[in-house]
Amino acid sequence: MQRIAVMTSGGDSPGMNAAIRAVVRYALHHGIEVMGIQRGFFGLVNDDLIALGPREVGGKIQEGGTFLRSARLPEFKQTEVQQRALEVLARRRIGGLVVIGGDGSLAGATALHQQGFPVVGIPASIDNDIVGTDATIGMDTALNTILEAVDRLRDTASSHGRIFIVEAMGRHCGYLALMAGYTGGAEVIHIPELPLELEEILATVEQAWIREKAHVIVMVAEGAAHSFSEIAAYIEEKHKGFECRVTQLGHVQRGGRPTHFDRLLASRLGVKAVECLRAGQTGTMVGLQGTQLVAVPLADVVGHNKQAPAEEYQIIRILAQ
């Protein structure tokens, strides 16, 4: 394999640049040229590629986002669009591809693999919702961003005796809300894996005030059964003495400099991805299981959403008292 390509696709996550850097420099060390595909699968289909050398990835490890940029291309599900991508790869004399992204990006990688092209995926998603790996690139940075926001909100919540309802990202997997609530000391955590009735949420809030807590933090995942605004409205309607404030963190969770954990994870996975390409271990996603790097078949990954570890919830409730 004399030349490979690397792309980032789907939602950006802190640490993607570190992964690109590792892929490029490790491949070059082994005499393999690297092309960077700009704007994901859209750029691949439209032949938007640039050569990447050591200097092109210099000074990128600490930057959030992705310097290759990202885009979504739902049409990539179509066979004719995939064929256009394969034609570009053949014309550019590219023998292998590294795809950095979430479930949708890995689905695109799987489609190319099924067409016979050597592909290795790297999981990058702040939601940590990809099976086959304990951690995804960007998850740790997002958690630290959420935790900092919760800590700040608690200061003002305690000062005014208010209830703060905070929404974290997580449409199908409530990992961010669960872990931020765990380490942020939230009294209530509402995630897709553990749907709570509005009455249960109100009862927990009331018990917190009975125990004379100075504040109440309610963490809600965006994909939970009840939205943060719905919860606030219900609490204020049923208990006229309660005053709620809502905070939707939104895309601020995606940005920022990647943490040490995310830089290290991204670098290790980038190296592992190149090793897999060199060894012919393609049609796989590299991941972290325990302390070991592994290569998991893409067929075992795509379309299987990981669930947040809901068994931790009872411990969280005890510690929140």
C-alpha positions as CSV (number, residue, x, y, z in Angstrom):
1,M,0.0,0.0,0.0
2,Q,1.7,3.1,-1.2
3,R,-0.9,5.8,-0.7
4,I,-3.9,6.1,1.6
5,A,-6.5,8.8,2.3
6,V,-8.0,10.1,5.5
7,M,-11.3,11.9,6.1
8,T,-13.5,13.3,8.9
9,S,-17.2,13.0,8.5
10,G,-20.5,13.8,10.3
11,G,-20.5,15.9,13.5
12,D,-17.1,17.2,14.5
13,S,-15.6,16.2,17.9
14,P,-12.5,17.4,19.7
15,G,-9.6,15.2,19.0
16,M,-10.3,14.6,15.3
17,N,-7.2,16.7,14.3
18,A,-5.0,14.6,16.6
19,A,-6.3,11.4,14.9
20,I,-5.5,12.9,11.4
21,R,-2.1,13.9,12.6
22,A,-1.3,10.4,13.9
23,V,-2.6,8.8,10.7
24,V,-0.4,11.0,8.5
25,R,2.8,10.9,10.5
26,Y,2.7,7.2,11.2
27,A,1.9,6.4,7.6
28,L,4.7,8.6,6.3
29,H,7.1,6.9,8.7
30,H,6.3,3.7,6.8
31,G,6.8,5.2,3.4
32,I,3.1,5.6,2.7
33,E,1.8,8.8,1.1
34,V,-1.4,10.4,2.6
35,M,-4.2,12.4,1.0
36,G,-6.6,14.4,3.0
37,I,-10.2,14.3,1.9
38,Q,-11.9,17.6,2.6
39,R,-15.6,17.8,3.7
40,G,-16.0,14.1,4.2
41,F,-17.9,11.9,1.8
42,F,-19.1,15.0,-0.1
43,G,-15.5,15.9,-0.8
44,L,-14.6,12.4,-1.7
45,V,-17.3,12.2,-4.4
46,N,-16.3,15.6,-5.7
47,D,-12.6,14.8,-5.7
48,D,-11.7,17.5,-3.1
49,L,-8.4,16.0,-1.9
50,I,-5.1,17.5,-0.8
51,A,-1.7,16.0,-0.1
52,L,-0.8,15.8,3.6
53,G,2.7,15.9,5.0
54,P,4.3,16.4,8.4
55,R,4.0,20.2,8.2
56,E,0.3,20.2,7.1
57,V,-0.6,18.5,10.4
58,G,1.8,20.4,12.5
59,G,0.3,22.5,15.3
60,K,-3.1,20.7,14.9
61,I,-3.1,18.3,17.9
62,Q,-4.4,21.0,20.3
63,E,-7.1,22.3,18.0
64,G,-10.8,21.4,18.3
65,G,-13.0,20.6,15.3
66,T,-11.4,19.3,12.1
67,F,-9.1,21.1,9.8
68,L,-10.2,18.8,7.0
69,R,-13.7,20.0,7.7
70,S,-16.8,17.9,7.6
71,A,-20.1,17.6,5.8
72,R,-23.1,15.2,5.5
73,L,-24.0,13.4,2.3
74,P,-27.2,11.3,2.8
75,E,-27.0,10.4,-0.9
76,F,-24.0,8.3,-0.2
77,K,-26.4,5.4,0.5
78,Q,-27.0,5.2,-3.2
79,T,-24.8,2.7,-5.1
80,E,-24.2,5.1,-8.0
81,V,-22.8,7.7,-5.6
82,Q,-20.5,5.1,-4.0
83,Q,-19.3,4.2,-7.4
84,R,-18.3,7.8,-8.1
85,A,-16.3,7.7,-4.8
86,L,-14.5,4.5,-5.9
87,E,-13.7,6.1,-9.2
88,V,-12.0,9.0,-7.4
89,L,-10.1,6.7,-5.2
90,A,-8.9,4.7,-8.2
91,R,-8.0,7.8,-10.2
92,R,-6.0,9.1,-7.2
93,R,-4.2,5.7,-6.9
94,I,-5.4,5.4,-3.2
95,G,-5.1,1.9,-1.8
96,G,-6.8,2.4,1.6
97,L,-9.1,4.8,3.5
98,V,-9.3,5.9,7.1
99,V,-12.8,7.3,8.1
100,I,-13.0,9.2,11.3
101,G,-16.5,9.8,12.5
102,G,-19.7,8.5,14.1
103,D,-22.2,5.8,13.2
104,G,-23.3,7.4,9.9
105,S,-19.7,7.9,8.9
106,L,-18.9,4.3,9.7
107,A,-22.0,3.2,7.7
108,G,-20.4,5.0,4.7
109,A,-17.1,3.2,5.4
110,T,-19.0,-0.1,5.5
111,A,-20.6,0.6,2.1
112,L,-17.1,1.1,0.5
113,H,-15.8,-2.1,2.3
114,Q,-18.7,-4.0,0.8
115,Q,-17.7,-2.8,-2.6
116,G,-14.3,-4.3,-2.0
117,F,-12.3,-1.2,-1.0
118,P,-10.0,-1.4,2.1
119,V,-11.4,0.8,4.8
120,V,-10.7,1.2,8.5
121,G,-12.9,3.4,10.8
122,I,-12.0,5.5,13.8
123,P,-14.9,6.2,16.2
124,A,-15.3,10.0,16.9
125,S,-18.5,11.1,18.6
126,I,-19.0,13.2,21.7
127,D,-22.1,11.1,22.6
128,N,-19.9,7.9,23.1
129,D,-22.7,6.0,21.4
130,I,-20.7,3.6,19.2
131,V,-20.5,-0.1,20.2
132,G,-17.2,-1.9,20.1
133,T,-15.2,0.7,22.0
134,D,-15.4,1.9,25.6
135,A,-14.6,5.5,24.6
136,T,-15.0,7.6,21.4
137,I,-12.9,10.6,20.4
138,G,-14.4,13.8,21.8
139,M,-16.4,12.3,24.6
140,D,-14.0,13.3,27.4
141,T,-13.7,16.9,26.2
142,A,-17.5,17.2,25.9
143,L,-18.0,15.8,29.4
144,N,-15.5,18.3,30.9
145,T,-17.3,21.2,29.1
146,I,-20.7,20.1,30.5
147,L,-19.2,19.6,33.9
148,E,-17.7,23.1,34.0
149,A,-21.1,24.5,33.0
150,V,-22.9,22.6,35.7
151,D,-20.4,23.7,38.3
152,R,-21.0,27.3,37.3
153,L,-24.8,26.9,37.3
154,R,-24.7,25.4,40.8
155,D,-23.1,28.5,42.2
156,T,-26.0,30.7,41.1
157,A,-28.6,28.0,41.8
158,S,-27.4,27.9,45.4
159,S,-27.3,31.7,45.7
160,H,-31.0,32.0,44.7
161,G,-32.4,28.6,45.8
162,R,-33.4,27.7,42.3
163,I,-33.9,24.6,40.2
164,F,-31.6,24.4,37.2
165,I,-32.6,22.1,34.4
166,V,-29.7,21.4,32.0
167,E,-29.9,19.7,28.6
168,A,-26.9,17.8,27.3
169,M,-26.5,16.2,23.9
170,G,-27.5,12.6,23.4
171,R,-30.4,11.8,21.0
172,H,-30.3,8.1,21.4
173,C,-27.6,7.5,24.1
174,G,-27.7,9.4,27.4
175,Y,-24.1,8.9,28.3
176,L,-23.2,12.6,28.5
177,A,-26.1,13.5,30.7
178,L,-25.6,10.4,32.9
179,M,-21.9,10.9,33.5
180,A,-22.1,14.7,33.8
181,G,-24.9,14.3,36.3
182,Y,-22.9,11.6,38.2
183,T,-19.8,13.8,38.6
184,G,-21.7,17.1,38.8
185,G,-23.9,16.0,41.7
186,A,-27.2,16.3,39.9
187,E,-30.3,15.3,41.9
188,V,-32.2,14.1,38.9
189,I,-31.0,12.5,35.6
190,H,-33.4,11.9,32.8
191,I,-32.1,9.9,29.8
192,P,-33.5,7.8,27.0
193,E,-32.4,4.6,28.8
194,L,-34.1,5.5,32.0
195,P,-37.3,7.4,31.2
196,L,-38.9,9.1,34.2
197,E,-42.4,10.2,34.6
198,L,-42.9,13.9,35.3
199,E,-44.4,13.0,38.7
200,E,-41.2,11.1,39.6
201,I,-39.0,14.1,38.7
202,L,-41.2,16.5,40.8
203,A,-41.2,14.1,43.8
204,T,-37.4,13.9,43.7
205,V,-37.1,17.7,43.5
206,E,-39.5,18.1,46.5
207,Q,-37.5,15.6,48.5
208,A,-34.4,17.6,47.9
209,W,-36.0,20.7,49.3
210,I,-37.3,18.7,52.3
211,R,-33.7,17.7,53.0
212,E,-32.9,21.5,52.9
213,K,-30.6,21.3,49.9
214,A,-29.5,24.7,48.7
215,H,-30.1,23.9,45.0
216,V,-31.4,21.2,42.6
217,I,-29.8,20.3,39.3
218,V,-31.8,18.2,36.8
219,M,-29.7,16.8,33.9
220,V,-31.6,15.9,30.8
221,A,-30.5,14.2,27.6
222,E,-31.9,15.8,24.4
223,G,-33.5,12.4,23.4
224,A,-35.2,11.8,26.8
225,A,-38.9,11.2,27.0
226,H,-39.6,14.7,28.4
227,S,-37.8,17.8,27.2
228,F,-36.1,20.2,29.6
229,S,-38.7,22.9,28.9
230,E,-41.6,20.4,29.5
231,I,-40.0,19.4,32.9
232,A,-39.6,23.1,33.9
233,A,-43.2,23.9,33.0
234,Y,-44.6,20.9,34.9
235,I,-42.6,21.6,38.1
236,E,-43.7,25.3,38.2
237,E,-47.3,24.4,37.4
238,K,-47.5,21.7,40.1
239,H,-45.5,23.5,42.8
240,K,-46.1,27.3,42.7
241,G,-43.2,27.9,45.1
242,F,-40.5,26.4,42.8
243,E,-38.6,28.6,40.4
244,C,-36.9,26.9,37.4
245,R,-34.2,28.0,35.1
246,V,-33.3,26.1,31.9
247,T,-30.0,25.8,30.1
248,Q,-29.6,24.2,26.7
249,L,-25.9,23.7,26.2
250,G,-26.2,22.9,22.5
251,H,-23.2,22.9,20.2
252,V,-20.9,24.5,22.8
253,Q,-20.4,20.8,23.9
254,R,-18.7,20.1,20.5
255,G,-16.1,22.8,20.6
256,G,-12.9,23.5,22.6
257,R,-9.4,22.1,22.9
258,P,-9.3,18.4,23.3
259,T,-8.4,17.1,26.7
260,H,-5.3,14.9,27.3
261,F,-7.5,11.8,27.2
262,D,-8.9,12.7,23.8
263,R,-5.6,13.6,22.3
264,L,-4.0,10.4,23.5
265,L,-7.0,8.2,22.5
266,A,-7.1,9.8,19.0
267,S,-3.3,9.4,18.5
268,R,-3.4,5.8,19.5
269,L,-6.4,5.0,17.3
270,G,-4.8,6.8,14.4
271,V,-1.7,4.7,14.7
272,K,-3.8,1.5,15.1
273,A,-5.8,2.3,12.0
274,V,-2.7,2.6,9.8
275,E,-1.4,-0.7,11.3
276,C,-4.6,-2.4,10.3
277,L,-4.4,-1.1,6.7
278,R,-0.8,-2.3,6.4
279,A,-1.8,-5.7,7.8
280,G,-4.8,-6.0,5.5
281,Q,-7.1,-6.0,8.5
282,T,-9.8,-3.9,6.8
283,G,-13.5,-3.6,7.1
284,T,-12.9,-2.9,10.7
285,M,-13.2,-0.1,13.3
286,V,-10.4,0.4,15.8
287,G,-11.4,1.0,19.3
288,L,-10.5,0.9,23.0
289,Q,-11.6,-2.0,25.2
290,G,-10.3,-1.8,28.7
291,T,-6.7,-0.8,28.2
292,Q,-6.3,-2.6,24.9
293,L,-6.7,-1.3,21.3
294,V,-8.8,-3.7,19.2
295,A,-10.1,-4.0,15.7
296,V,-13.8,-4.7,15.5
297,P,-15.7,-5.7,12.3
298,L,-17.7,-2.8,11.0
299,A,-20.7,-5.2,10.6
300,D,-20.7,-5.5,14.4
301,V,-20.7,-1.8,14.9
302,V,-22.9,0.0,12.4
303,G,-26.5,0.3,13.4
304,H,-26.0,-0.9,16.9
305,N,-26.4,2.1,19.3
306,K,-24.6,1.7,22.6
307,Q,-26.7,2.3,25.8
308,A,-25.5,4.4,28.7
309,P,-24.6,2.3,31.8
310,A,-28.0,2.6,33.5
311,E,-26.9,0.3,36.3
312,E,-25.0,3.3,37.8
313,Y,-28.2,5.2,38.3
314,Q,-29.0,3.9,41.8
315,I,-25.6,4.7,43.0
316,I,-25.9,8.2,41.6
317,R,-29.2,8.7,43.5
318,I,-27.7,7.6,46.7
319,L,-24.7,10.0,46.3
320,A,-26.9,12.9,45.3
321,Q,-28.7,12.9,48.7
